């Protein structure tokens, strides 16, 4: 399915961007060739320094600007005669964007602050004063230029991410190798055997993949993403050793990624940090709501993965299957809604960031801070007690980390470039408009929709949108709280799939995408519901 998603993002992004540019050219949106009347006042210092005066009505009528006074821009003249180039720096308005289509013209020049223009038809009307015409640079194919830049920049970003993982991967897989040689992996696996046996029935309870998955899920829950990724990649590598059909995802892989893409985290550290930076009176108020949303996403992801496992090889429903399993299906739905009711109660009463919930929050924070150092020293001491050659074993594991980090580069480049092109083309804005009627029905403000749609595709982009929303509406507004709760309740699904499947060359992803996207949708819906409920807006 990733093949179709990748092709769709690329094809739609490029063709939509091209159609958009052709429409702009056909309607002459940027008034290419139009000469704008202006006045030039030359200083009496040899004629090089001058003041360019442009009537605000001329700009507002052409470029959808919102100026209320004439623009007076200092310029440098080579000579007091027609037909020479200048660079205009428009005044910035920090409270609102008044520049309209001139913003696009600025970007077209390659410098977002200046506009290249040409002065023509200069006629002296009095000493030091000239009437003239201003001709802005020609603007064409802005979307295609943005798409090209996105492809280049996201390619670099993908490589930067992969290279940035090398050190982290080497370190954590070195530590993991010590735990494996010391037998600690088997101890961890046996301790959670009932849960892992139900989630991953095809994986032996004492297999190294089980411990790696547990460590990954635990690190994610504590918000330790840097530690979670190496464990996750190691888990996928171990799961692939059990894979009878290389290149095709197994049920265990799909289940593991369904849990990963649900993003279950006890403390959404990134969202809290941004809320604090934006001046929130209570940055941690989203902890309960985010936990609830992520928990519903996790339950949904597991449920969808389990349902598809019960089909023949992950195929769609059949009437025969429904007749045979309808009782089990009804029981599953009943249990699902009971769990939702229980966690609504838990989030409303216990984890709202005050009272008894505050104790839980502080405990979770302390665990998150201490977990990494205690984990490192615990594994090393256990290895020393078991007489493991610590240094040699660590280096052996670290070599594996380097290999994995380099191997995922092509997969990250492929997915991130497709996402970048789709976003640069305006496809995300179009998608937001298409689903707006649905989100209006569930009470999601239209302002939050782009961030919710971007979240499964790009973590950095969704964080940027969230920060912008909080800056505009306030971190403690309904929009500010909801956007940060959505961030804490979901995960960058397609990035995770590309990263983990790319590490082991999985081409046929089966139901992993469906389970991950279902988890995202459930997490977003749950976030809207719980934020309205907790803050008395339901």
C-alpha positions in Angstrom: 0.0 0.0 0.0 2.9 2.4 0.6 3.6 2.1 -3.2 0.2 3.6 -4.0 0.4 6.2 -1.2 3.8 7.3 -2.4 2.7 7.5 -6.1 -0.4 9.4 -5.1 1.5 12.0 -3.1 4.0 12.6 -5.9 1.5 12.6 -8.8 -1.1 14.7 -7.1 1.4 17.1 -5.8 3.1 17.7 -9.2 0.0 17.8 -11.4 -2.0 19.9 -8.9 0.9 22.3 -8.6 1.3 22.6 -12.4 -2.4 23.2 -12.8 -2.3 25.9 -10.2 0.5 27.6 -12.0 -1.1 27.4 -15.4 -4.3 29.0 -13.9 -2.2 31.8 -12.4 -0.5 32.5 -15.8 -3.9 32.3 -17.6 -5.5 34.9 -15.3 -2.3 36.9 -14.9 -2.7 36.8 -11.2 0.6 38.6 -10.5 0.0 41.3 -13.1 3.1 40.5 -15.1 3.9 43.5 -17.4 1.7 46.0 -15.5 3.5 49.2 -14.8 2.7 50.9 -11.5 2.7 54.7 -11.3 5.1 56.0 -8.7 7.0 59.1 -7.7 10.8 59.3 -7.1 12.2 62.0 -4.8 16.0 62.3 -5.3 18.2 63.6 -2.5 20.5 66.4 -3.4 23.7 64.4 -2.9 24.6 63.5 -6.4 21.4 61.7 -7.2 22.1 58.3 -5.9 19.9 58.2 -2.8 16.2 58.5 -3.4 12.8 57.9 -1.9 10.3 55.8 -3.9 6.6 56.7 -3.2 3.9 54.2 -4.3 0.2 55.0 -4.0 -1.4 52.4 -1.7 -4.6 52.1 -3.9 -2.4 51.0 -6.8 -1.0 48.1 -4.8 -4.3 47.2 -3.1 -6.2 46.9 -6.4 -3.6 44.8 -8.1 -2.0 42.6 -5.4 -4.7 42.2 -2.7 -2.6 44.1 -0.2 -4.1 45.9 2.8 -2.1 49.1 3.0 -3.8 52.2 4.3 -1.1 54.7 3.5 1.3 55.3 0.6 4.5 53.3 0.7 7.7 55.3 0.9 10.8 53.1 0.3 14.4 54.2 0.3 16.2 53.2 -2.9 19.6 53.7 -4.5 19.6 55.0 -8.1 22.5 54.4 -10.5 21.4 57.4 -12.5 18.4 59.6 -12.7 17.1 58.1 -16.0 14.8 55.3 -17.1 15.2 51.6 -17.4 17.4 50.4 -14.6 16.9 47.7 -11.9 16.4 48.3 -8.2 15.7 46.1 -5.1 12.8 47.1 -3.0 12.5 46.1 0.7 8.9 46.4 1.7 8.1 47.5 5.2 7.2 44.5 7.5 4.0 44.5 9.6 4.5 42.3 12.6 0.8 42.2 13.7 -0.8 41.2 10.4 0.2 40.2 6.9 -0.6 43.2 4.7 1.4 42.2 1.6 -1.1 40.0 -0.1 0.2 38.6 -3.4 3.4 40.6 -3.0 4.5 37.9 -0.5 4.6 35.4 -3.4 6.5 37.9 -5.6 9.1 38.3 -2.8 9.6 34.5 -2.6 10.0 34.4 -6.4 13.1 36.6 -6.2 14.8 34.1 -4.0 14.9 36.6 -1.1 11.8 36.7 1.0 12.5 40.3 2.1 13.2 42.0 -1.2 11.4 42.4 -4.6 13.4 42.9 -7.8 11.9 45.7 -9.9 12.7 48.0 -12.8 12.1 51.7 -13.0 10.9 53.0 -16.4 9.4 56.1 -18.0 11.1 58.5 -15.7 10.0 62.1 -16.3 11.3 65.1 -14.3 8.4 67.2 -13.0 10.4 69.5 -10.7 13.8 69.8 -9.2 14.7 66.4 -7.6 11.2 64.9 -8.3 10.3 62.4 -11.1 7.2 60.7 -12.2 7.9 57.1 -13.2 6.6 53.6 -13.7 7.6 50.6 -11.6 7.7 47.2 -13.2 7.9 44.2 -10.9 9.9 41.1 -11.9 8.0 38.5 -13.9 6.4 35.8 -11.8 5.6 32.3 -13.2 5.5 28.7 -12.0 5.7 29.6 -8.3 4.2 26.2 -7.2 6.7 24.3 -9.4 9.6 26.2 -7.9 8.3 25.4 -4.4 8.0 21.8 -5.4 11.5 21.7 -6.7 12.8 23.3 -3.5 10.8 20.9 -1.4 12.2 17.9 -3.2 15.8 19.2 -2.6 15.3 20.3 1.0 13.4 17.2 2.1 16.0 14.9 0.5 18.6 16.7 2.7 16.4 16.4 5.7 16.0 12.7 5.2 19.7 12.2 5.1 20.3 14.4 8.1 17.7 12.4 10.1 19.4 9.1 9.1 22.9 10.4 9.8 21.7 11.8 13.1 20.5 8.3 14.1 23.9 6.7 13.6 25.3 7.7 17.0 22.0 6.9 18.9 21.6 3.6 17.1 25.2 2.6 17.7 24.9 3.4 21.4 21.6 1.8 22.2 22.2 -1.4 20.2 25.5 -1.7 21.9 23.7 -1.6 25.3 21.0 -4.0 24.0 23.7 -6.4 22.9 25.1 -6.5 26.4 21.6 -7.3 27.8 21.2 -10.0 25.2 24.5 -11.7 25.9 23.9 -11.5 29.7 20.5 -13.2 29.3 18.5 -10.2 30.5 16.5 -10.2 27.3 15.0 -13.6 28.1 14.2 -12.4 31.6 12.3 -9.4 30.3 10.5 -11.5 27.7 9.3 -14.1 30.2 8.1 -11.4 32.6 5.5 -10.1 30.1 4.8 -13.3 28.3 0.9 -13.3 28.8 0.6 -9.9 27.0 3.1 -10.5 24.3 1.7 -14.0 23.6 -1.7 -12.4 22.9 -0.3 -9.5 20.8 2.4 -11.5 18.9 1.3 -15.2 19.0 3.7 -16.1 16.2 6.8 -14.8 18.0 8.4 -17.2 20.6 8.2 -15.7 24.1 12.0 -15.8 24.6 12.9 -14.4 21.2 15.1 -11.2 21.2 12.4 -9.4 19.2 10.1 -9.5 22.2 12.5 -7.7 24.5 13.3 -5.1 21.8 9.6 -4.4 21.3 9.0 -4.1 25.0 11.9 -1.6 25.3 10.7 0.4 22.4 7.1 0.6 23.7 8.3 1.5 27.2 10.7 4.2 25.8 7.8 5.7 23.7 5.5 5.8 26.7 8.1 7.7 28.7 8.6 10.1 25.8 12.1 8.9 25.1 12.0 8.9 21.4 15.8 8.9 20.9 15.9 5.6 22.8 12.7 4.2 21.3 13.8 4.3 17.7 16.9 2.1 18.0 14.9 -0.5 19.9 12.2 -0.4 17.3 14.6 -0.9 14.4 16.2 -3.8 16.3 12.8 -5.3 16.9 12.0 -5.2 13.2 15.3 -6.8 12.3 14.7 -9.6 14.8 11.1 -10.1 13.5 12.3 -10.3 10.0 14.4 -13.3 11.0 11.1 -15.1 11.7 9.6 -14.0 8.5 8.9 -16.9 6.0 8.2 -14.5 3.2 10.9 -11.8 2.9 9.7 -8.4 1.7 6.2 -9.0 3.1 5.1 -7.7 6.5 4.1 -10.4 9.1 1.2 -10.1 11.5 3.7 -9.3 14.3 5.3 -6.5 12.3 1.9 -5.0 11.6 0.8 -5.2 15.2 4.1 -3.7 16.5 3.8 -0.8 14.1 0.1 -0.3 14.9 1.1 0.2 18.6 4.0 2.5 17.5 1.9 4.7 15.2 -0.7 5.1 18.0 2.0 7.1 19.9 1.0 6.1 23.4 2.9 8.5 25.7 2.5 9.2 29.4 4.0 12.7 29.1 3.8 14.5 25.7 7.1 16.3 26.4 7.3 18.1 23.0 3.8 19.6 23.2 4.3 20.6 26.9 7.6 22.3 26.0 6.0 24.3 23.2 3.1 25.3 25.5 5.6 26.5 28.1 7.6 28.4 25.5 4.4 30.1 24.4 3.6 31.3 27.9 0.9 28.9 29.0 -0.3 29.3 32.6 -0.5 25.5 32.9 1.6 23.7 30.2 0.9 20.2 31.7 -2.9 20.5 31.6 -2.9 18.4 28.4 -1.3 15.3 30.0 -4.6 13.6 30.8 -6.3 14.5 27.6 -3.3 13.4 25.5 -3.0 10.1 27.3 -6.6 9.4 26.8 -6.4 10.2 23.0 -3.3 8.1 22.6 -4.8 5.3 24.5 -7.9 5.2 22.3 -5.6 5.4 19.3 -3.6 2.4 20.7 -6.8 0.3 21.4 -8.0 1.1 17.9 -4.8 0.2 16.2 -4.5 -3.1 18.1 -8.2 -3.8 17.4 -7.9 -3.2 13.6 -4.7 -5.2 13.4 -6.3 -8.1 15.3 -9.4 -8.0 13.0 -7.2 -8.2 9.9 -5.1 -11.0 11.4 -8.3 -13.0 11.7 -9.0 -12.6 8.0 -7.3 -14.8 5.5 -3.9 -13.2 5.2 -5.2 -9.8 6.0 -7.9 -9.7 3.3 -11.1 -7.7 3.6 -14.3 -8.9 5.3 -16.3 -11.7 3.8 -19.9 -12.7 4.6 -18.7 -16.2 5.6 -16.3 -14.6 8.1 -19.0 -12.3 9.5 -21.5 -15.2 10.0 -18.9 -17.2 11.8 -17.5 -14.5 14.0 -20.3 -11.9 14.5 -20.6 -12.8 18.2 -16.9 -12.3 18.8 -17.1 -9.1 16.9 -20.0 -7.7 19.0 -18.1 -8.7 22.2 -15.0 -6.8 20.9 -17.1 -3.7 20.2 -18.7 -3.9 23.7 -15.4 -4.2 25.4 -14.0 -1.4 23.3 -16.7 1.0 24.4 -16.4 0.0 28.0 -12.7 0.8 27.9 -13.5 4.2 26.4 -16.0 4.9 29.1 -13.5 3.9 31.8 -10.7 6.0 30.4 -13.0 9.0 30.0 -13.7 8.7 33.7 -10.0 8.3 34.5 -9.0 11.3 32.4 -11.8 13.5 33.8 -11.2 12.7 37.4 -7.6 11.8 37.8 -5.2 13.1 35.2 -6.3 16.7 34.5 -3.1 18.1 35.9 -4.3 19.1 39.3 -5.1 17.5 42.7 -4.2 13.8 42.9 -3.3 13.8 39.2 -0.5 16.2 40.0 1.2 13.5 42.0 1.0 11.1 39.1 2.3 13.7 36.7 5.3 14.4 38.9 6.0 10.7 39.4 5.9 10.1 35.6 8.3 13.1 35.1 10.7 11.7 37.6 10.7 8.3 35.9 11.2 9.9 32.5 14.3 11.7 33.7 15.8 8.8 35.6 14.9 6.0 33.2 17.8 6.4 30.7 20.7 6.6 33.3 19.3 3.8 35.4 18.7 1.6 32.3 22.2 2.1 31.1 23.9 1.3 34.4 21.5 -1.5 35.1 22.2 -3.3 31.9 26.0 -2.8 32.2 26.1 -4.0 35.9 23.9 -7.0 35.0 26.3 -7.8 32.2 29.3 -7.5 34.5 27.7 -9.8 37.0 27.1 -12.4 34.3 30.8 -12.0 33.2 30.0 -10.5 29.8 33.0 -8.9 28.0 31.3 -5.5 28.1 33.4 -3.4 25.8 33.8 -6.0 23.1 30.1 -6.9 23.1 29.1 -3.2 23.1 31.2 -2.5 20.0 29.7 -5.6 18.3 26.2 -4.2 18.9 27.2 -0.7 17.9 28.4 -1.9 14.5 24.8 -3.2 13.8 23.4 0.2 14.7 25.6 2.0 12.1 24.6 -0.5 9.4 20.9 -0.1 10.1 21.0 3.8 10.2 22.7 4.0 6.8 20.4 1.4 5.2 17.2 3.4 5.9 18.4 6.5 4.0 16.7 5.6 0.6 13.4 4.9 2.3 13.3 8.1 4.3 14.3 10.1 1.2 11.5 8.5 -0.8 8.7 9.2 1.8 9.8 12.6 3.0 10.3 14.0 -0.6 6.8 12.8 -1.5 5.3 14.5 1.6 7.3 17.7 0.9 6.0 17.8 -2.7 2.4 17.2 -1.7 2.6 20.0 0.9 4.4 22.5 -1.3 1.9 22.0 -4.1 -1.0 23.1 -1.9 -2.4 19.6 -1.8 -2.7 19.8 2.0 -4.8 23.0 1.8 -7.1 21.3 -0.7 -7.5 18.2 1.4 -8.3 20.4 4.4 -11.1 22.1 2.5 -12.5 18.7 1.3 -12.8 17.2 4.8 -13.8 20.5 6.6 -17.6 19.6 6.4 -16.9 16.4 8.3 -14.7 18.0 11.0 -17.3 20.7 11.5 -19.8 18.0 12.5 -17.6 16.7 15.3 -16.8 20.1 16.6 -13.2 20.5 15.4 -12.3 24.1 14.6 -11.3 24.6 11.0 -8.1 26.3 12.2 -6.9 23.0 13.7 -7.6 20.8 10.7 -4.4 21.4 8.7 -2.4 20.5 11.8 -4.4 17.3 12.3 -4.0 16.3 8.6 -0.3 17.0 8.6 0.4 15.1 11.8 0.6 11.6 10.2 2.8 12.9 7.4 5.4 15.1 9.1 6.3 15.7 12.7 8.2 19.0 12.2 5.5 20.5 10.0 2.7 19.6 12.4 4.7 21.1 15.3 5.2 24.2 13.3 1.5 24.6 12.6 0.7 23.9 16.3 3.2 26.6 17.4 1.7 29.1 15.0 -1.8 28.3 16.2 -0.8 28.8 19.8 1.0 32.0 19.0 -2.1 33.4 17.3 -4.9 32.2 19.6 -3.0 31.6 22.8 -1.7 28.3 24.3 -4.6 28.1 26.8 -7.3 28.8 24.3 -9.5 25.9 23.1 -7.6 25.8 19.8 -4.3 25.9 21.6 -5.2 23.1 24.0 -6.8 21.0 21.3 -3.9 21.3 18.8 -1.3 20.3 21.5 -3.5 17.4 22.7 -3.7 16.1 19.1 0.0 16.3 18.9 0.3 14.2 22.1 -2.4 11.8 21.0 -1.0 10.8 17.5 2.2 9.9 15.8 3.9 10.5 12.4 2.5 7.3 10.9 4.0 7.4 7.4 7.4 8.4 8.7 7.4 5.5 11.2 6.3 3.1 8.5 8.9 4.2 6.0 11.6 4.1 8.7 10.8 0.7 10.2 9.8 -1.1 7.0 12.7 0.5 5.1 15.2 -0.9 7.6 14.3 -4.5 6.6 13.3 -3.9 2.9 9.6 -4.6 3.4 7.7 -3.8 0.2 4.2 -5.4 0.9 3.0 -3.7 4.1 -0.4 -5.6 4.2 -2.7 -4.0 6.8 -0.1 -1.9 8.6 -1.1 1.3 6.9 -4.8 0.8 7.6 -4.2 0.0 11.3 -1.9 3.1 11.6 -4.3 5.5 9.9 -7.2 4.1 11.9 -5.2 4.8 15.1 -4.5 8.4 13.9 -8.2 9.0 13.2 -9.3 7.6 16.5 -6.6 9.6 18.3 -7.8 12.9 16.7 -11.5 12.2 17.4 -10.7 11.2 21.0 -8.7 14.4 21.4 -11.6 16.5 20.3 -14.0 14.6 22.5 -11.9 14.7 25.7 -10.8 18.3 25.4 -14.4 19.4 25.1 -15.4 17.1 28.0 -12.6 18.1 30.4 -12.9 21.8 29.7 -16.7 21.9 29.9 -17.3 22.6 26.3 -19.3 19.5 25.4 
